[in-house]
């Protein structure tokens, strides 16, 4: 379980934390509350006017039409005032909540992109997407109705309770005592509702992740003719979500009739005790009727609270998930006393580095994927990391790029420990091109320019020309303006790699790390990539994680890895003539190539 899912924050702490993140929620809230209180006070005035009309306007021998008419006019004015105050409160709260949600969306999206690769590896992609989409959408629905109801009904209950006590404290105590168990029952059910709605949000995130995975893998599923497989998995996931939603809804549905029962009991208690006390207690008919109306005014919000209670719990669960992401430390952490990287080519010094992925340690046992790695790469040298799948070469490349920090040991670039370098400084000097480079659904020019926004069209074109890619560019239908499709799907794997190399070259890094740059490409594209690599390696330190030994043979130095350890280190001409892992791999590659040609 990742850090992001481990959130034990209480409801009030979650709300307080969200206000810190989006302070617009509390700006001007005092005046908004004042408007809501004025609206609630105006609503309370109607039962008071009704009492006055009954006690003073309706006499046994006469009806004081003028007096009743005056009260009616006052009542009409009160209704208008109530509507205006509540409208202004709604507008203010709605505006502030939308501003707060905008802040949350932007902060959350920004924070997710600043998380370390370890967090992204531990957390399903769909779960992170659901934080920005589904969870924020739940909060938007809550602020659109639930939060307004809490503000308006909450202030109404406070004002009505104060007026009831001023009217007749004995009848008020009766109402409070009868309705008190309702609050106790609500608090008991709340715990189960919180757990139920937290569970629904977690399952919903899992469903989004699964749907995203199945859609992304549609081509593979079709290739193997297993279209029924994703349908069954999705159906099972939807069944789990439905079951969790039904359980949460049943708990919420239990509350509504409960509040109706307590409302009836409270009114019956007021009528019974009021009639028993009689006129001798000073309680007039108008006062009793007015108090009954006040009782309904007091209990009315409770009934509505039960309707919004489940929505509130769902919103708190979503807010807890959002806050837990925002509270997850971005990584890797920066030093409080950063050191600037030196100018010019940078050398790399890896000292006794070991590393384990958290996602591979669910049992609590950290199984290292790298063991005591020691490696020194002089400035300007081209090094090929080779090894079988799972040997740890990609992990080592990611550590050099500081997408994570080693559990043991240190990595220095330019003589400075990476943990003492500002991330912004590091990203401008060290660049890693992954095996499957990500391209936006835009033109080639857009995918080049986003890495260096200050460069114009001519600079991008000149960069492609310098890397020897002009001939390839001319084969495209619209040249540099050719659309690449979603994730570059309209280009071949090799063409996507060419765009990624050109993009990395535009940033002019001093250290360039390439992960399997020539894997899954045809012979012509491999030649183009090779020429581009020769250009990119000039004047900079280059680490290429090689799959094809032809790429490794062009390097100044080859480092062979097995089971997370370095087993050989030297030039191709040396390693191929000594007994060891590289000679075995080279012999197997030559044999396979010969068989393929024959």
C-alpha positions in Angstrom: 0.0 0.0 0.0 1.4 3.4 -1.0 1.8 6.4 1.1 -1.0 8.1 -0.9 -3.6 5.6 0.3 -2.4 5.6 3.9 -4.5 8.5 5.2 -5.9 8.5 8.7 -6.8 12.1 9.0 -9.9 13.0 10.9 -12.7 14.9 9.2 -12.0 18.2 10.9 -8.3 17.9 10.3 -9.0 17.2 6.6 -11.3 20.3 6.3 -8.7 22.4 8.1 -5.9 21.2 5.8 -8.1 21.9 2.7 -8.7 25.5 3.9 -4.9 25.9 4.2 -4.5 24.7 0.6 -7.4 26.8 -0.7 -7.8 29.8 1.5 -10.5 31.4 -0.6 -12.9 29.1 1.4 -12.5 31.2 4.5 -12.1 34.7 2.9 -15.2 36.7 3.7 -16.9 33.7 5.3 -17.9 35.8 8.4 -20.0 38.1 6.2 -21.4 35.2 4.4 -22.4 33.6 7.7 -23.9 37.0 8.7 -26.1 37.1 5.6 -27.2 33.5 6.2 -28.1 34.4 9.8 -30.1 37.4 8.7 -32.0 35.1 6.3 -32.6 32.6 9.1 -33.8 35.3 11.5 -36.2 36.6 8.9 -37.7 33.1 8.6 -38.1 32.9 12.3 -40.1 36.2 12.2 -43.1 34.5 10.5 -44.1 32.3 13.4 -43.8 35.4 15.7 -46.1 37.4 13.4 -48.5 34.5 13.3 -48.7 34.5 17.1 -49.3 38.2 17.2 -52.1 37.8 14.6 -53.8 35.1 16.6 -53.4 36.7 20.1 -54.0 40.3 19.2 -55.7 40.4 15.8 -58.3 37.7 16.2 -60.6 38.7 19.1 -63.7 37.0 20.1 -65.9 40.0 19.2 -63.9 41.6 16.5 -61.2 41.0 13.9 -58.6 43.8 13.7 -58.3 43.8 9.9 -55.9 46.7 9.8 -53.6 45.1 12.4 -53.6 41.7 10.7 -53.0 43.5 7.3 -50.0 45.3 8.8 -48.6 42.0 10.1 -49.2 40.5 6.6 -47.3 43.4 5.0 -44.4 43.0 7.5 -44.5 39.3 6.7 -44.2 40.0 3.0 -41.3 42.3 3.6 -39.6 39.7 5.8 -40.0 37.1 3.0 -38.3 39.4 0.5 -35.5 40.2 3.0 -35.1 36.4 3.6 -34.8 35.7 -0.1 -32.3 38.5 -0.7 -30.1 37.5 2.2 -30.1 33.8 1.3 -29.4 34.7 -2.3 -26.4 36.8 -1.5 -25.1 34.1 0.9 -25.6 31.4 -1.8 -23.7 33.6 -4.4 -20.9 34.3 -2.1 -20.4 30.7 -0.9 -20.8 29.4 -4.5 -18.2 31.8 -5.8 -15.7 31.1 -3.0 -16.2 27.3 -3.4 -15.6 27.4 -7.1 -12.4 29.5 -6.6 -11.3 26.9 -3.9 -12.0 24.0 -6.3 -10.0 25.7 -9.0 -7.1 26.1 -6.6 -7.4 22.4 -5.5 -7.5 21.2 -9.1 -4.4 23.2 -10.1 -2.4 22.4 -6.9 -3.3 18.7 -7.1 -2.3 18.3 -10.8 0.9 20.2 -10.2 1.7 18.1 -7.1 1.1 14.8 -8.9 3.6 15.8 -11.6 6.1 16.6 -8.9 5.8 13.2 -7.2 8.8 10.9 -7.5 8.7 7.9 -9.9 8.5 5.7 -6.8 5.1 7.2 -5.9 4.0 6.9 -9.5 5.1 3.3 -9.6 3.3 2.5 -6.3 0.1 4.2 -7.3 -2.1 3.0 -10.2 -2.4 5.7 -12.9 -6.2 5.6 -12.8 -6.2 6.2 -9.1 -4.2 9.4 -9.5 -6.4 10.5 -12.4 -9.5 9.9 -10.2 -8.1 12.4 -7.7 -8.2 15.2 -10.2 -11.4 14.2 -11.9 -13.8 12.0 -9.9 -12.9 13.2 -6.4 -12.9 16.8 -7.3 -16.3 16.3 -9.1 -17.7 14.9 -5.8 -16.5 18.0 -4.0 -18.1 20.2 -6.7 -21.4 18.4 -6.3 -21.2 18.8 -2.5 -20.5 22.6 -2.7 -23.3 22.9 -5.2 -25.9 21.7 -2.7 -24.7 20.1 0.5 -22.4 22.9 1.7 -25.2 25.5 0.9 -27.7 23.4 2.9 -25.3 23.1 5.8 -24.7 26.8 5.9 -28.4 27.9 5.5 -29.9 25.1 7.6 -27.2 25.3 10.3 -27.7 29.0 10.8 -31.5 28.5 10.9 -31.2 25.9 13.6 -29.0 28.2 15.7 -31.3 31.2 15.4 -34.5 29.1 15.9 -33.0 27.5 19.1 -32.3 30.9 20.5 -35.8 32.2 19.7 -37.4 29.1 21.2 -35.5 29.6 24.4 -36.6 33.2 24.6 -40.2 32.1 23.9 -40.6 29.3 26.4 -37.5 27.6 27.9 -39.5 24.7 29.3 -41.0 23.7 25.9 -37.6 24.2 24.4 -36.0 21.7 26.8 -38.7 19.2 25.8 -37.8 19.6 22.1 -34.1 19.4 22.8 -34.4 16.3 25.0 -36.6 14.4 22.5 -34.4 15.2 19.5 -31.1 14.7 21.4 -31.0 10.9 20.8 -31.1 11.6 17.1 -27.7 13.4 17.2 -26.3 10.4 19.1 -27.6 7.9 16.5 -26.3 10.1 13.7 -22.8 10.1 15.2 -22.9 6.3 15.5 -23.9 5.8 11.9 -21.4 8.4 10.8 -18.4 6.1 11.5 -19.8 3.4 9.2 -20.8 6.0 6.6 -17.2 7.3 6.5 -15.8 3.9 6.1 -18.4 2.9 3.5 -17.9 6.0 1.4 -14.1 5.8 1.7 -14.4 2.3 0.4 -16.6 3.4 -2.6 -14.0 6.1 -3.6 -11.1 3.6 -3.4 -13.0 1.0 -5.5 -14.0 3.7 -8.0 -10.3 4.7 -8.4 -9.5 1.0 -9.0 -12.2 0.8 -11.6 -10.9 3.9 -13.4 -7.4 2.4 -13.4 -8.6 -0.9 -14.7 -10.7 0.7 -17.5 -7.7 2.8 -18.5 -5.5 -0.2 -18.6 -7.9 -2.3 -20.7 -8.5 0.5 -23.2 -4.7 1.2 -23.5 -4.2 -2.6 -24.1 -7.0 -3.0 -26.6 -4.6 -3.8 -29.5 -2.9 -6.6 -27.5 -6.3 -8.0 -26.4 -7.5 -8.1 -29.9 -4.3 -9.7 -31.2 -4.8 -12.6 -28.8 -8.5 -12.8 -29.4 -9.4 -12.5 -25.7 -12.0 -9.7 -25.8 -14.1 -11.6 -23.2 -11.2 -11.4 -20.7 -11.4 -7.6 -20.1 -15.2 -7.7 -20.1 -15.2 -10.2 -17.2 -12.6 -8.2 -15.2 -14.5 -4.9 -15.8 -17.8 -6.6 -14.9 -16.3 -7.9 -11.6 -14.9 -4.5 -10.8 -18.3 -2.8 -11.5 -20.0 -5.5 -9.3 -17.6 -4.6 -6.4 -18.3 -0.9 -6.9 -22.1 -1.5 -7.0 -22.0 -3.6 -3.9 -20.0 -0.9 -2.0 -22.4 1.9 -3.3 -25.5 -0.1 -2.2 -24.1 -0.6 1.3 -23.3 3.1 1.6 -26.7 4.1 0.3 -28.5 1.7 2.7 -26.7 3.3 5.6 -27.7 6.7 4.3 -31.3 5.6 3.7 -31.6 4.5 7.3 -31.3 8.1 8.5 -34.3 9.8 6.7 -37.2 7.9 8.4 -35.3 8.1 11.7 -35.5 11.9 11.6 -39.2 11.9 10.7 -39.9 9.8 13.7 -38.1 12.2 16.1 -39.8 15.2 14.4 -43.3 13.7 15.1 -42.3 12.8 18.7 -41.1 16.3 19.4 -44.2 18.0 18.1 -46.4 15.6 20.0 -44.4 16.4 23.2 -44.8 20.2 22.7 -48.6 19.9 22.1 -49.2 17.6 25.1 -47.2 19.6 27.6 -48.4 22.9 26.2 -52.1 21.9 26.6 -51.4 20.3 30.0 -49.9 23.6 31.3 -52.9 25.6 30.0 -53.5 29.3 30.0 -52.6 29.5 33.6 -48.9 29.2 32.7 -49.2 32.3 30.5 -48.9 30.3 27.3 -51.5 31.7 24.9 -53.0 29.8 22.0 -51.1 32.0 19.6 -47.8 31.4 21.5 -48.4 27.6 21.4 -49.2 27.6 17.7 -46.2 29.8 17.0 -43.9 27.5 19.1 -45.2 24.5 17.1 -44.1 26.3 13.9 -40.8 27.1 15.5 -40.4 23.4 16.4 -41.0 22.5 12.8 -38.5 25.2 11.8 -35.9 23.6 14.2 -36.5 20.0 13.1 -36.9 20.7 9.4 -33.1 21.2 8.9 -32.5 17.9 10.7 -34.6 16.0 8.2 -32.7 17.7 5.4 -29.4 17.1 7.1 -30.0 13.4 6.9 -30.4 13.7 3.1 -27.1 15.5 2.8 -25.3 13.6 5.4 -24.2 10.8 3.1 -23.1 13.3 0.5 -21.1 15.1 3.2 -19.4 11.9 4.1 -18.6 11.1 0.5 -17.2 14.6 0.1 -15.1 14.2 3.2 -13.8 10.9 1.9 -12.9 12.5 -1.5 -11.3 15.5 0.3 -9.3 13.1 2.5 -7.9 11.4 -0.7 -7.1 14.8 -2.3 -5.4 16.1 0.8 -3.4 12.8 1.3 -1.9 13.3 -2.2 -1.1 16.9 -1.4 0.6 15.8 1.8 2.7 13.2 0.0 6.2 14.6 -0.1 7.3 15.4 -3.6 10.5 13.8 -4.6 13.2 13.6 -4.5 13.6 16.1 -1.6 15.8 19.1 -2.2 18.6 20.1 0.1 18.3 23.2 2.3 21.8 24.2 1.2 21.9 23.4 -2.5 25.2 23.4 -4.5 25.4 24.6 -8.1 26.7 22.1 -10.6 30.0 23.1 -12.2 30.0 24.3 -15.8 31.1 22.1 -18.7 31.0 18.3 -19.1 30.1 16.4 -16.0 31.5 13.2 -14.7 29.6 10.6 -12.7 30.8 8.8 -9.6 28.6 6.0 -8.2 29.7 4.8 -4.8 28.4 1.6 -3.1 24.8 2.1 -4.3 22.1 -0.3 -3.4 18.4 0.2 -4.1 15.0 -1.5 -3.6 11.6 -0.5 -5.0 8.8 0.0 -2.4 6.3 -1.6 -4.7 8.2 -4.8 -4.6 8.3 -4.9 -0.8 4.7 -5.4 0.2 5.7 -8.2 2.6 7.9 -5.7 4.4 11.1 -7.3 3.1 13.1 -5.0 0.9 14.6 -7.0 -1.9 17.4 -5.0 -3.5 17.4 -4.7 -7.3 20.9 -3.1 -7.1 23.7 -4.4 -4.9 26.8 -2.3 -4.0 27.3 -0.6 -7.4 30.6 1.2 -7.8 31.2 3.0 -11.1 33.2 6.1 -12.2 32.4 7.7 -15.6 34.8 10.5 -16.7 33.3 13.6 -18.3 32.5 13.2 -22.0 32.7 9.4 -22.0 30.0 7.2 -23.8 29.1 4.2 -21.6 26.8 1.3 -22.7 25.0 -0.5 -19.9 24.0 -3.9 -21.0 22.5 -7.0 -19.4 19.6 -9.3 -19.5 16.1 -8.2 -18.6 15.9 -7.5 -14.8 19.6 -7.0 -14.4 19.0 -3.5 -13.0 20.4 -1.3 -15.8 17.3 0.8 -16.3 17.1 1.3 -12.5 20.7 2.5 -12.4 20.0 4.9 -15.2 17.0 6.3 -13.3 19.1 6.8 -10.1 21.7 8.7 -12.1 18.8 10.9 -13.4 17.6 11.2 -9.8 14.1 10.0 -10.4 14.7 8.3 -7.0 17.4 8.2 -4.4 19.5 5.1 -3.6 18.7 3.4 -0.3 22.4 3.0 0.4 25.4 4.8 -1.1 25.6 8.0 -3.1 25.7 9.3 -6.7 27.8 12.3 -7.5 27.7 14.3 -10.7 30.4 16.9 -11.3 31.8 16.0 -7.9 28.5 17.0 -6.1 26.1 14.6 -4.4 22.8 14.6 -6.3 21.0 15.1 -3.0 22.7 18.5 -2.7 21.7 19.7 -6.2 18.5 21.7 -6.9 16.0 19.7 -9.0 15.7 22.5 -11.5 19.5 22.7 -11.9 19.7 18.9 -12.3 16.9 18.8 -14.9 18.6 21.4 -17.0 21.9 19.5 -17.0 20.9 15.8 -17.0 18.3 14.3 -19.4 16.9 10.8 -19.6 15.1 9.5 -22.7 12.9 6.5 -21.7 12.5 3.4 -23.8 8.9 4.4 -24.7 9.1 8.2 -25.1 5.8 10.0 -24.5 4.5 12.2 -27.3 1.6 14.6 -27.2 -1.2 14.3 -29.7 0.1 17.3 -31.6 2.7 18.0 -34.3 6.3 17.1 -34.3 7.2 20.8 -33.9 4.9 21.0 -30.8 6.6 17.9 -29.3 10.0 19.5 -29.8 9.2 23.0 -28.7 7.5 22.0 -25.4 10.9 20.9 -24.0 12.5 24.3 -24.9 9.6 26.9 -25.2 12.1 29.7 -25.9 13.2 28.2 -29.2 11.5 29.0 -32.4 10.6 26.9 -35.4 13.9 27.4 -37.2 15.9 26.3 -34.1 13.9 23.0 -34.0 14.4 22.5 -37.7 18.1 23.2 -37.4 18.3 20.7 -34.6 16.8 17.9 -36.7 19.2 18.8 -39.5 22.2 18.7 -37.2 21.2 15.2 -36.0 21.1 14.0 -39.6 17.3 13.6 -39.6 16.4 15.9 -42.5 16.1 13.0 -44.9 13.7 11.3 -42.6 11.7 14.5 -42.0 11.3 14.9 -45.8 9.6 11.5 -46.0 6.8 12.7 -43.7 3.6 14.1 -45.3 3.8 17.5 -43.6 7.4 17.6 -42.4 7.9 19.1 -39.0 4.1 19.9 -38.9 3.1 16.2 -39.2 0.7 15.2 -36.5 1.9 12.2 -34.4 -1.4 11.0 -32.9 -2.2 10.0 -29.4 1.0 9.0 -27.6 2.7 9.1 -31.0 0.6 6.2 -32.4 0.8 7.6 -36.0 4.6 7.2 -36.0 6.6 4.0 -35.8 8.5 3.1 -32.6 11.7 4.2 -34.2 10.3 7.5 -35.4 9.0 8.2 -31.9 12.5 7.6 -30.7 13.9 10.0 -33.2 11.6 12.7 -32.1 12.6 12.0 -28.4 16.3 12.2 -29.3 15.8 15.5 -31.1 13.8 16.8 -28.2 16.6 15.8 -25.8 19.2 17.5 -28.0 17.3 20.8 -27.9 17.7 21.0 -24.1 21.5 20.7 -24.6 22.1 18.5 -21.5 25.6 17.8 -20.2 24.6 14.2 -19.3 22.3 12.2 -21.5 20.8 8.9 -20.5 19.1 6.8 -23.2 17.1 3.7 -22.3 17.1 1.1 -25.1 17.3 3.8 -27.8 17.5 1.2 -30.7 15.2 -1.5 -29.4 12.3 -2.5 -31.7 13.4 -0.5 -34.7 14.2 -1.4 -38.3 17.7 -1.3 -39.8 17.3 2.1 -41.5 16.0 3.7 -38.4 18.8 2.1 -36.4 21.3 3.8 -38.7 19.5 7.1 -38.3 19.5 6.7 -34.5 23.2 5.8 -34.5 24.1 8.9 -36.5 22.0 11.0 -34.1 23.7 9.4 -31.1 27.1 10.1 -32.5 26.2 13.8 -32.7 24.6 13.9 -29.3 27.5 12.3 -27.6 29.9 15.0 -28.8 31.0 17.1 -25.8 28.7 15.4 -23.3 28.6 12.3 -21.0 26.4 9.7 -22.6 24.9 6.6 -20.9 23.0 4.3 -23.3 21.1 1.4 -21.9 21.7 -0.9 -24.8 19.6 -3.9 -25.9 21.4 -4.4 -29.2 25.1 -5.3 -29.0 25.8 -3.3 -32.2 24.9 -0.2 -30.2 27.1 -1.2 -27.3 30.1 -1.9 -29.6 30.2 1.8 -30.6 30.5 3.0 -27.0 33.8 4.0 -25.4 33.1 1.6 -22.6 30.8 -1.3 -21.8 29.4 -2.1 -18.4 27.8 -5.5 -18.0 25.2 -6.1 -15.3 23.7 -9.3 -13.9 21.3 -9.6 -11.0 21.8 -6.0 -9.9 25.6 -6.2 -9.9 28.4 -5.1 -12.3 30.2 -8.2 -13.5 32.3 -6.7 -16.3 33.6 -3.3 -17.3 35.8 -2.5 -20.4 35.9 -1.8 -24.1 34.2 -4.0 -26.6 37.5 -5.3 -28.1 38.7 -6.3 -24.6 35.5 -7.9 -23.3 34.7 -9.9 -26.4 38.0 -11.7 -26.2 37.8 -12.7 -22.5 35.6 -15.4 -21.0 32.6 -13.9 -19.4 29.0 -12.7 -19.7 29.7 -10.2 -22.5 31.5 -12.7 -24.7 28.6 -15.2 -24.3 26.0 -12.5 -25.2 28.0 -11.4 -28.2 28.4 -15.0 -29.4 24.7 -15.6 -29.0 24.0 -12.3 -30.9 26.3 -13.2 -33.8 24.8 -16.7 -34.1 21.2 -15.3 -34.1 22.2 -12.7 -36.6 23.8 -15.3 -38.9 20.7 -17.5 -38.7 18.4 -14.5 -39.4 20.5 -13.6 -42.5 20.5 -17.2 -43.8 
